[in-house]
Amino acid sequence: MNNRQLKFYFKILFFTFMFYIACGLQTSFWPNIVTIIPSPQIWLIMIIFITIKWPPLFTIFYIYFLGFCLTSFADIPLSMIWSTTLVVFTSLLIIKNRIQLTGAFSFVILVLFGSLSFEITYYYFSDILETIPTSLILYERVLQVLVNFIFCYPLYFVLGKADTLIFDEQDWARSSKDYNIGIQHE
């Protein structure tokens, strides 16, 4: 195992640990401290960040793993979280490939769209997949999207720093080249 592979595994472990902290913050800490507004869905912001920054083929499997981890924190069935994150992932990839913006502004816009997409998809898929569907609670859902919108700007810099500090885009490209070269030699 070389240094690049170790950095890659450490990055996955680090982002998984951050995901657990974000889920714990949303479900345990925030509701006991701030009761007026809903807690930010930092886990969803992380999924949107990973969708935008990481290679799509690896990302979809990692997002499914994170969705599985989320079920231990929330009362969301696995089928609901996987189907809604798949819709969010696909729609964000389509938009990301059409819009050529980079940086914090594009991330804020994509988080706004991704959060809105998640809330709408979750509501409609709940009617299809669950025996007792979720209620609309429009005020709560709109407020959730706005809280995500507000918290995503500082989180962009934190997640971006963690992303490039551990394993940056050039390492992604080199690791896939090394993998392709290894396959050709076998």
QUIVENCOR-V348555 format. One record per residue. RES is the residue in one letter. PHI is phi in whole degrees, 0 to 359 (NA if undefined). Layout:
RES & PHI
RES & PHI
//
This chain:
M & NA
N & 268
N & 296
R & 295
Q & 293
L & 297
K & 297
F & 297
Y & 295
F & 294
K & 297
I & 297
L & 297
F & 295
F & 292
T & 293
F & 296
M & 297
F & 296
Y & 297
I & 296
A & 297
C & 294
G & 295
L & 298
Q & 289
T & 268
S & 247
F & 281
W & 300
P & 298
N & 273
I & 261
V & 247
T & 260
I & 281
I & 246
P & 292
S & 288
P & 292
Q & 274
I & 296
W & 299
L & 290
I & 297
M & 295
I & 296
I & 294
F & 298
I & 296
T & 299
I & 283
K & 265
W & 261
P & 298
P & 298
L & 295
F & 289
T & 299
I & 297
F & 288
Y & 291
I & 295
Y & 297
F & 297
L & 295
G & 297
F & 297
C & 295
L & 295
T & 296
S & 282
F & 260
A & 243
D & 266
I & 258
P & 295
L & 300
S & 297
M & 291
I & 291
W & 292
S & 291
T & 289
T & 291
L & 295
V & 294
V & 297
F & 302
T & 294
S & 294
L & 292
L & 295
I & 296
I & 292
K & 299
N & 283
R & 267
I & 259
Q & 256
L & 258
T & 226
G & 94
A & 293
F & 297
S & 294
F & 296
V & 298
I & 295
L & 291
V & 292
L & 299
F & 293
G & 295
S & 293
L & 296
S & 298
F & 298
E & 296
I & 293
T & 296
Y & 298
Y & 296
Y & 287
F & 291
S & 297
D & 296
I & 274
L & 264
E & 255
T & 287
I & 245
P & 291
T & 286
S & 275
L & 291
I & 42
L & 304
Y & 302
E & 295
R & 291
V & 295
L & 297
Q & 297
V & 296
L & 293
V & 294
N & 299
F & 299
I & 290
F & 279
C & 287
Y & 297
P & 292
L & 292
Y & 301
F & 288
V & 294
L & 292
G & 295
K & 295
A & 295
D & 293
T & 278
L & 290
I & 273
F & 204
D & 269
E & 297
Q & 294
D & 293
W & 300
A & 295
R & 294
S & 293
S & 288
K & 295
D & 298
Y & 294
N & 294
I & 293
G & 297
I & 291
Q & 293
H & 284
E & 278
//
